[in-house]
Amino acid sequence: DAKTTQPTSMDCAEGRAANLPCNHSTISGNEYVYWYRQIHSQGPQYIIHGLKNNETNEMASLIITEDRKSSTLILPHATLRDTAVYYCIVRAHNTNAGKSTFGDGTTLTVKP
Amino acid sequence: DGGITQSPKYLFRKEGQNVTLSCEQNLNHDAMYWYRQDPGQGLRLIYYSQIVNDFQKGDIAEGYSVSREKKESFPLTVTSAQKNPTAFYLCASRAYRGQGLDTGELFFGEGSRLTVL
């Protein structure tokens, strides 16, 4: 699985959009980008994933660059409850599940 | 409801004792994972299993052991050989591509917090 790089921490004002970047310059053609978040002392929660097209669901939007070497998770209207650690990972879909590795993530703090 | 159950939520043990953490899933997933998390840090992979009766070491397997005798269960034993076992332990599962509701995502339990006294 390809390695990802994320900023250690970010702040965001409540009600504004939070844009969390992730670099994955060694991503392979069959690897998807996944985002998870972890609220303190809980298990991580899946947010969204994509291959090369931009994706949107009820939680967030995922923008993947055309060369697929980076992506941005967008929380359109951040609330205090969005304060959490956000993890970006890349992984292939295939019949062999393989490893799923997580880095240190980005700690997002949403401020009133 | 379908999901992953980890137990116990909190566990205390004395140095030199082995302890086993339970992880059970009713999602019919083939792959299961164990992660360790230390304060302020990300998740590090201990062991993973892609199918019953088979498992692989992750990045920090020393001092840990696992078994996968049933699809639903993937217990983790923290042995006395683990030098610094106090941590938050997370279990996860994942469906294979083509399996039912497979989106490739990981489903996590709520974690077990182990403290060595």
HADDOCK unambig.tbl for C-alpha pairs under 7 A between the chains (distance, minus, plus):
assign (segid A and resid 42 and name CA) (segid B and resid 110 and name CA) 5.34 0.50 0.50
assign (segid A and resid 42 and name CA) (segid B and resid 111 and name CA) 6.66 0.50 0.50
assign (segid A and resid 43 and name CA) (segid B and resid 90 and name CA) 6.73 0.50 0.50
assign (segid A and resid 43 and name CA) (segid B and resid 108 and name CA) 5.46 0.50 0.50
assign (segid A and resid 43 and name CA) (segid B and resid 109 and name CA) 5.66 0.50 0.50
assign (segid A and resid 43 and name CA) (segid B and resid 110 and name CA) 4.66 0.50 0.50
assign (segid A and resid 43 and name CA) (segid B and resid 111 and name CA) 6.05 0.50 0.50
assign (segid A and resid 44 and name CA) (segid B and resid 108 and name CA) 6.18 0.50 0.50
assign (segid A and resid 46 and name CA) (segid B and resid 105 and name CA) 6.75 0.50 0.50
assign (segid A and resid 93 and name CA) (segid B and resid 97 and name CA) 6.23 0.50 0.50
assign (segid A and resid 93 and name CA) (segid B and resid 104 and name CA) 6.45 0.50 0.50
assign (segid A and resid 94 and name CA) (segid B and resid 97 and name CA) 6.02 0.50 0.50
assign (segid A and resid 95 and name CA) (segid B and resid 96 and name CA) 6.16 0.50 0.50
assign (segid A and resid 95 and name CA) (segid B and resid 97 and name CA) 6.15 0.50 0.50
assign (segid A and resid 97 and name CA) (segid B and resid 31 and name CA) 6.64 0.50 0.50
assign (segid A and resid 97 and name CA) (segid B and resid 50 and name CA) 6.24 0.50 0.50
assign (segid A and resid 97 and name CA) (segid B and resid 96 and name CA) 6.33 0.50 0.50
assign (segid A and resid 101 and name CA) (segid B and resid 44 and name CA) 6.94 0.50 0.50
assign (segid A and resid 101 and name CA) (segid B and resid 45 and name CA) 6.38 0.50 0.50
assign (segid A and resid 102 and name CA) (segid B and resid 42 and name CA) 6.52 0.50 0.50
assign (segid A and resid 102 and name CA) (segid B and resid 43 and name CA) 5.45 0.50 0.50
assign (segid A and resid 102 and name CA) (segid B and resid 44 and name CA) 6.66 0.50 0.50
assign (segid A and resid 103 and name CA) (segid B and resid 42 and name CA) 5.47 0.50 0.50
assign (segid A and resid 103 and name CA) (segid B and resid 43 and name CA) 6.56 0.50 0.50
assign (segid A and resid 104 and name CA) (segid B and resid 41 and name CA) 5.61 0.50 0.50
assign (segid A and resid 104 and name CA) (segid B and resid 42 and name CA) 3.89 0.50 0.50
assign (segid A and resid 105 and name CA) (segid B and resid 42 and name CA) 6.52 0.50 0.50
